[in-house]
């Protein structure tokens, strides 16, 4: 296949590029060249997806079997690319998010669950507080524009090497340091994570089989508990012990869910089931998962290769954790 990636150099885009190349496909990247250096393994097209003229210059006279859009966050920008590629690709593959669902309070929501309405008016830039509604708007644009030739995957929490968010990376790295580790809430609380490389391989397989439709891409096959996840981290790098703090105590001490304490949301939060999507449809289409211990080990190896002064985007600073443990 000949595949165009919009983006392609960061996290999921990089993982999909790796998977495509590993399976012998030809890859073209279209981006502004601002997020990461160009990937010398692929053809590079330079342009700005927010400008119709830029898209026309880049795509005129070109044809691909599919486009993979990993960087669509604004409906108006996604509409430009979705329309500019009509007649130039066979399938539009869009990476959406489970955050697009309007009700994330109950576990087991599936692809038929209603989405947020897109914001009105639309912002000119991504507003973090509107991430879910904006993704929902992008999702709708792709399906309206491409119909049966649209494939939309809605991942849950994507993890693994190259993750820029630190939300998962915090746990293997903190546990590898040893000592007593503050763990959040109820140990039996279920969670879901999907390795970006598993998401990428499955996405490429869907493209190879020309599969359309909508799929929640969440893993593993069945949810694990937070205790399972953290104890697997300890099994990979022994030496730490867990001290669980009830969520009422965490809230009393103003610990910020999801950021200071990654993968934790209070059990009364409106988004408490964000890590509890139904993945049955994706499993039926062949989504498979590597062992969690492998994801943990690979993530830790990658994180250890970063600069020592890396500014963490999520997780408890060491001094804050000591205060809470005390």
Residue pairs with C-beta under 8 A, 6 or more apart in sequence:
1 20
1 25
1 26
1 65
1 66
1 207
1 208
2 25
2 26
2 28
2 63
2 64
2 65
3 20
3 25
3 26
3 27
3 28
3 64
3 65
3 66
3 67
3 68
3 207
4 28
4 29
4 30
4 64
4 66
4 67
4 68
4 85
4 89
5 13
5 16
5 17
5 27
5 28
5 29
5 30
5 42
5 67
5 68
5 69
5 70
6 30
6 31
6 49
6 67
6 68
6 69
6 70
6 71
6 72
6 81
7 13
7 29
7 30
7 31
7 35
7 69
7 70
7 71
8 14
8 16
8 17
8 27
8 29
8 30
8 31
8 39
8 42
8 70
9 17
9 29
9 31
9 35
9 36
9 37
9 38
9 39
10 35
10 36
10 70
10 71
10 162
10 164
11 158
11 162
11 163
11 164
11 196
12 70
12 95
12 155
12 158
12 196
12 199
12 200
13 68
13 70
13 71
14 36
14 39
14 162
15 160
15 162
15 196
15 197
15 199
15 200
16 68
16 70
16 200
16 203
16 204
17 27
17 29
17 39
17 41
17 42
18 197
18 200
19 197
19 200
19 201
19 203
19 204
20 27
20 204
21 27
21 41
21 42
23 204
23 208
25 204
26 43
27 41
27 42
27 43
28 42
28 43
28 44
28 45
28 64
29 38
29 39
29 42
29 43
29 44
29 45
30 45
30 46
30 47
30 49
30 58
30 59
31 46
31 47
31 71
32 46
32 47
32 48
33 44
33 46
38 44
45 58
45 59
46 58
47 54
47 55
47 57
47 58
48 54
49 55
49 71
49 77
49 80
49 81
50 74
50 76
50 77
50 80
51 80
52 80
52 84
55 80
55 81
55 84
56 84
59 84
59 85
59 88
62 88
63 88
63 89
64 88
64 89
64 90
65 89
65 90
65 91
65 207
66 89
66 90
66 91
66 92
66 93
66 207
67 81
67 85
67 89
67 91
67 92
67 93
68 93
68 95
68 203
68 207
69 78
69 81
69 92
69 93
69 94
69 95
69 142
70 95
72 78
72 81
72 94
72 95
72 135
72 138
72 142
73 126
73 131
73 134
73 135
73 138
74 122
74 123
74 124
74 125
74 126
74 134
74 138
75 118
75 122
75 134
75 137
75 138
75 140
75 141
76 122
78 94
78 137
78 138
78 141
78 142
79 141
79 145
82 92
82 141
82 142
82 145
82 146
83 145
85 92
86 145
90 149
90 210
91 146
91 149
91 150
91 151
91 207
91 210
91 212
92 142
92 145
92 146
92 149
92 150
92 151
93 151
93 153
93 203
93 206
93 207
94 138
94 139
94 142
94 150
94 151
94 152
94 153
95 153
95 155
95 203
96 135
96 136
96 138
96 139
96 152
96 153
96 154
96 155
97 131
97 132
97 135
97 154
97 155
98 104
98 109
98 154
98 155
98 156
98 216
98 218
98 274
98 277
99 131
99 132
99 135
99 274
100 115
100 116
100 132
100 133
100 135
100 136
100 139
100 154
101 109
101 113
101 114
101 115
101 116
101 132
101 136
101 154
102 113
102 114
102 115
102 116
102 117
102 132
102 136
103 109
103 113
103 114
104 270
104 271
104 272
104 273
104 274
105 270
105 271
105 272
105 273
106 273
107 190
107 273
107 276
108 273
108 276
108 277
108 278
109 273
109 276
109 277
109 278
110 216
110 277
110 278
110 280
110 281
111 154
111 214
111 215
111 216
111 278
111 281
115 136
115 139
115 140
116 132
116 133
116 136
116 137
117 133
117 136
117 137
118 133
118 134
118 136
118 137
118 140
119 127
119 130
119 133
119 134
119 137
122 134
122 137
123 130
123 134
126 134
127 134
139 152
139 154
142 150
142 152
143 150
143 152
143 214
148 212
149 212
150 212
151 206
151 207
151 211
151 212
151 213
151 215
152 213
152 214
152 215
153 199
153 203
153 206
153 214
153 215
153 216
153 217
153 282
154 214
154 215
154 216
154 217
154 277
155 194
155 199
155 216
155 217
155 218
156 192
156 193
156 194
156 216
156 217
156 218
156 219
156 274
156 275
156 277
157 167
157 168
157 191
157 192
157 193
157 194
157 263
157 274
157 275
158 193
158 194
158 195
158 196
158 199
159 167
159 168
159 169
159 193
159 194
159 195
159 196
159 295
159 299
160 168
160 195
160 196
160 197
160 295
160 298
160 299
161 196
161 197
161 298
161 299
161 301
161 302
162 196
162 302
163 169
163 196
163 299
164 313
165 313
165 314
166 262
166 312
166 313
166 314
166 315
167 258
167 262
167 263
167 313
167 314
168 193
168 262
168 263
168 299
169 299
169 303
170 262
170 312
170 314
170 315
170 316
171 229
171 230
171 233
171 262
171 263
172 233
172 236
172 237
172 296
172 297
172 299
172 300
172 303
173 300
173 303
173 304
173 315
174 181
174 240
174 315
174 316
175 181
175 230
175 233
175 234
175 237
175 240
176 233
176 236
176 237
176 239
176 240
176 300
177 240
178 239
178 240
179 239
179 240
179 241
180 240
180 241
180 242
180 243
180 325
181 230
181 240
181 241
181 242
181 243
181 321
182 243
182 245
182 261
182 316
182 321
182 324
182 325
183 226
183 227
183 230
183 242
183 243
183 244
183 245
184 226
184 244
184 245
184 247
184 250
184 255
184 261
184 263
184 264
185 226
185 244
185 245
185 246
185 247
185 250
185 264
185 266
185 267
186 226
186 244
186 246
186 247
186 267
187 225
187 226
187 227
187 244
188 225
188 226
188 227
189 225
189 226
189 264
189 267
190 223
190 224
190 225
190 226
190 275
190 276
191 223
191 224
191 225
191 226
191 229
191 263
191 275
192 218
192 219
192 220
192 223
192 224
192 275
192 276
192 277
192 279
193 219
193 220
193 229
193 263
193 275
193 292
193 295
194 217
194 218
194 219
194 220
194 289
195 219
195 289
195 290
195 295
197 290
198 219
198 287
198 288
198 289
198 290
199 217
202 217
202 282
202 285
202 286
202 287
202 288
205 286
206 215
206 285
211 285
213 281
214 281
215 281
215 282
215 285
215 287
216 277
216 278
216 279
216 281
216 282
217 279
217 282
217 287
218 275
218 277
218 279
218 282
219 279
219 287
219 289
220 289
220 292
221 279
221 283
221 289
223 275
223 276
224 292
226 263
226 264
227 242
228 292
229 263
229 292
230 242
231 242
232 292
232 293
232 296
233 240
233 296
234 240
234 241
234 242
235 293
236 293
236 296
236 297
236 300
237 300
243 325
245 324
247 264
247 266
247 267
250 257
250 261
250 264
251 266
253 324
255 261
255 316
255 324
257 264
257 265
257 266
257 269
258 264
258 265
258 314
259 313
259 314
260 314
260 315
260 316
260 320
261 316
262 314
262 315
263 275
265 271
265 272
265 274
266 272
279 287
316 324
